[in-house]
Amino acid sequence: MDDLLLALAVPAVVLASGVYAVCDCRRMRRNPPPPHTQRAARAAARDVMRRAEAVVDGAYDTLGGLYTDPAAPHPAQDAPVVTGRRAASRDRGPSRPAPVRKA
């Protein structure tokens, strides 16, 4: 019985929220808010956007190094240090190229 109630609760919540949204939309069309309220809402939205941009900019300044652009040229790194051991190769000259394989 509990599973049945749970299965029916989800569509009931979705239906109720849809009915609420339709009624709220109709109410807003019939009784629009006064202009100064709309201006205040726009100003508040701009203020929220400015604050959100500040938070994102601060986070990028702090963590920007973790997210490097893969298309950006990478800085040249120092060549690895190679120690000259005796058994490493026969001579110090360049190695000969590998033979060409036939496909």
N, C-alpha and C positions, 0 to 999 in steps of 0.2 A: 504494500500500500504506500510506503514511503517513496519508493521509486516512481510510482504513478503520480503522486503529488509533485514531486520534483520535476518530472517530465512535463507536467501541465503548468507549472509555475513559470517556466521560461517564456512560453508563448503568451501567457497572461500578462507578464511584465512588459513584453514587447508591445502588445496590443494597448495596454494602459498608457505607456509612454507615447505611442502614436496618437491616441485620442487626446492626450494632454497637449501635444505639440500642435495639433490641428486647432484645438480650442484657443490656445495661446496666440496662434497666428491670426485667427479671426478676431480676437479681442484687440490685438495690436492694430489691425486694419481699421476697425471701427473707432477706436480711441487712440490715435497716435499721440506720442508724448510731445510736450511743448518744445519749441525750437531750442530754448536755452538748455534743456535737458540733453538734446541731441548734440549740441555744441560741447557740453560738459563731457558727454560720453566720448566724443572724438578726441577732446583734449586728454582725457584719461587714457585712451587707447594709445595716443602718441607718447605719453609719459611712460606707459608700460613698455612700449617698443624701445624707447631710449634706454630704459633700465635693462631690458633683455639684451640689447646690443652691448651695453657695458659689461654685463656678465659674460657674454660670449667672447668679447674682446679680451677680457681679463683671463678667461680660461685659455684662449689661444696663446696669449703672451706667456702663460705659465707652461702649457703643455705643447706648444707649437713645434718644438723640436722632435717630438715623437711622431709627428705626421709629416714626413718629408714627401715632396712631390717626386714620384718615380720617374717622371719625364725630365726633371731638372738635371742639368749636368752635375755629376758627382765631383767633388774636389779631388785633385790628384793626391794619391796616397804615396807615401815613401815606398821605395822598392824593398822587398824583404831582404834581410841580411843573409847572405849565403856564406857558410863557413867552408873554407877550402880544405877538405879532407883528402888524404892520399888515395883512398879507395873509391872516391866519388866518380871519377872518370879517368880515362887514359891520358888525356891532355887537357889543357885549359882552353882550347879553341872551341868554336861552335860545333855542335853535334851535327852529323849528317842528316839529311831529310829522310823521312820514312819512305819505303818503297810504295809506289802507286798500286792500288788494288784494282783489279778488273771486276766490273759489276756483273 
